[in-house]
Amino acid sequence: MAPTQPISRAALAAVFVAVVLAAAVSTFAITGSTGPGPPWRGSAADIPCNVPPLPGSLVDVTLADYGSGMMGGTWPMMATVQAQPQVVEAGTVSFLVRNRGQYVHELTVLPTTSAGPGTRITGPDGTVSEEGALGHAEASCGAGEGDGIPPGGTSWLTLDLPPGQYELICNEPWHYQAGMYQILTTT
Ligand SMILES: [Cu+2]
């Protein structure tokens, strides 16, 4: 083993620069966006898709993520479901769902639990129970069920929702735990 050497000033400076750069990059990841929409990096360009007219109250849903490569690149460090608006009239409700992230996402609509949003138990496969699910938007440029919405892709879903609270989630493995849930209220 080589004798311990004092750390050179140059090495210290290099470490300092690296730390500052890392801090700057992570700050940008959180606060970098100045325009409308979520401040996530890695947002995908839209895949062209002709969305048909959607009936009832319209809820725009944005699925987004940031992060790079935990768990072999399959786990976004953070991800989000954003609904606009978050309160709509009960009855016919259409969801227009856009994936602006860099991972495949999907939307599942569930009744809320009494424990509140984000409290569902994640199983060993990284997903939560979809018992009682009211519908999914997970097609690539299509309605309803599918293999997931690719980055930049669009899916949609129309449901008849009585007054209540619903949890909009992404149930790709580990995405719920990464923050992909949002409450929608119908009145
Ligand atoms: Cu997801």
Residues whose N, C-alpha, C, O or C-beta is under 5 A from the ligand:
A	BS01	CU	V104 H105 E106 C170 E172 H175 M180
